[in-house]
């Protein structure tokens, strides 16, 4: 699968957070998240491993009991079923890979 860059295709995920599935295969799915300052990603978990990279912005990411100040260029990996949440401190863009594929994120 190949996808050209496009400003189209974003959909609301939760308040102040939009997402766009960029590409996916049989085992992985790549998503871009655009998050507005003040957005709160509530504490949650899912069975998917989640690996991310902060493209721009600033956020606090809590994985399990640890909280991290995340700046552009930082990355993370969250094992499946681990509770996590985030506070978005400024307009932020993150790219994340989910494995296995999140069916609910398929276009």
N, C-alpha and C positions, 0 to 999 in steps of 0.2 A: 504494500500500500504506500502511496506517495501523496502528499498534500502540499499545495502551494500556500504561501502565506496569504492570509485574508483577514480583513477586519470584520467580516461577517461571521455569523454562526454562534455568537455568544448567547447563553441563556442564563436566566437567574438561577442561582443555587439556593442562597438564602439572602436575607437583607444585606445589601451593600457588597455582595459577592456574586460575580458572574463567572461562568465556566464555559470552556469550549474543548471538546474532545478533538485533538489534533490528528492522531492516527491510532490504530490498534491492530493487533495481530491475534493469534490464537492464545497467547500467554500473557501479553502485556497491553496496557492502554496508556497513552500519553495525553495529559490534560493541562491546559493553561487556565490559571485562575487569575482574574483581575479583581482586586479587593480594595474597597474604598476605606480611607481613614475612618476609624471608629467602628469598623465591622468586628463582630465577635463570632468566632467559630465555636459553637458550644462543644463541651466535652462529649466525646463519642468514641466508639470503636467499631471496627468492621473486620471481617476475616481476611481482607486483602493486605498484603505488604505494600507499603507506600513509601516511595523514594522521591525526594523533592530537591529543588534548586531554586534559590531566590534570585530572580532576574533583577528586580528593582524594588525599592521601598524599604520598609522596616516593620518587623513584627516581633511579638513575644510568642514563642511556641512552647507549649508544655507537652512533654511526652512522658507518660507515667507520672512520676513524682518530680521530674526535673524540668525546669523552665530555662529556655535559651533565648538570648537576644539575637535575632536573626537579621543579618545585613546582606546586601547584594554579594553574591559569590558563595554564600554559605549553603550547605546542603545537609540533608537528614535522611534517615531511613527509620520508618516506624514498622515494627513487626505486626503481623496480623493480631487482632483482638486486644491490642494495647490501647488504653484510653488516652486521648490527646485532645487539645484545644488550642486556639490561638486568639490573640488580641492584635488587631491591625493598627499600627501606630501612625502610618502615613499611607498614601496610595501605594499599592504593592502589586507586583506581578510575580507569580510563582508557577513553575512547571513541575508536574509530578507524574510519576509512573506508578501504575497499580498492577499488581499481579496476585492472583489471576485477574483476568479482565473483569471489570465491574460492569455487569450487564445493565445496571441502571444508568450508566454513563455513555452507553452506545448511542450514536446519532440516529 
